[in-house]
């Protein structure tokens, strides 16, 4: 990924109401985007970012980022086969 693609991704992450992490390793661009979204949290725009992540029955390297988010209470869990619908405030309903 080129530098300008990374900066574009982080710029979008800081402006989102919700982020859904499907599956990611602990060292990944997804985790960096989650950190960026938490750090900037939309405060200057008056909203709060919600971080959601899929909770897996078994843990491995591919979903180690998801486990980290849950271990430190940084994400709201989504079950693997859960139907996901976002409401008016871009929060899961």
N, C-alpha and C positions, 0 to 999 in steps of 0.2 A: 504494500500500500504506500503510495506516495505521500509526502508531507501535506500537500494541499488537500488530499482526500481525508487524512486524519483530522486536520483542522476543521474541515467541513462537517465531519461526523461529530466532533466534540461540540461544535457550534450548535448543531441540531439537538444534541443530548441536553444541553443547558436550557433549551427552549421548550422541551417536552413536558407535558403534564404527567405522563406515565411512561415507564420503561418496563418492558417484559423481557426477561432473560430466559430464553428457551433452554439453551445448554451451552456452557462455556467452561474452558479450563480456567484455573485461578490466575494464570498469567496469560492475558489475552487482551485484545483491543476492546472486547465487550466490557471487561471489568474496568478498564481505563475509562470508558464512556460512562459506566455507572458511577465511578468515583467523581468524574467531572460533573455529572448531573447532581450528585449529592452536594458537592462543594458549592456549586452556584445556585442550586435549589430554587431558581426562579424568583428569588427574593426581590430583585429590582423590578420584576413584573407583577408581583403580588400573588403568586401561586406557589404551591409546594409540589415537588416531584414525588410521585409514588413509584417505588421500585417493586415489581412483582417478579417472581422466579418460579420455574417449575421444580417441584420436589420429586426426586426420583427414589424408588424403593432401594436401589443399589447404588453405591457411590463408586466412581472411578475417575480417572484423570480427565475424561471428557466433560464431566459435570462437577468437577472440583470447585469451580467458581460459584456454582449454585449452592453447594454445601457451605462454603465460606460465608455467603450472604446470610444463610440461615443461622449458622453458628454465632454470628455477631449481631443477629436481629436487625439486619439491614434491608431485608426484603419480606414482602408479604407472600406466603406460599400459594401456589396454584398446583392442584393435583394433576397428574399426568393426563388423565382422560377428562378433565373438567372442561365444560363449555365456558368460554370466556366471552363476556359481553361488557362493553364499556358504556357507562351512563353519560349524562350531560356534562358532568365534571371530569370526564375521562378516568373514572374509577370503576373497578370491577363491581358488577352487580350480580 
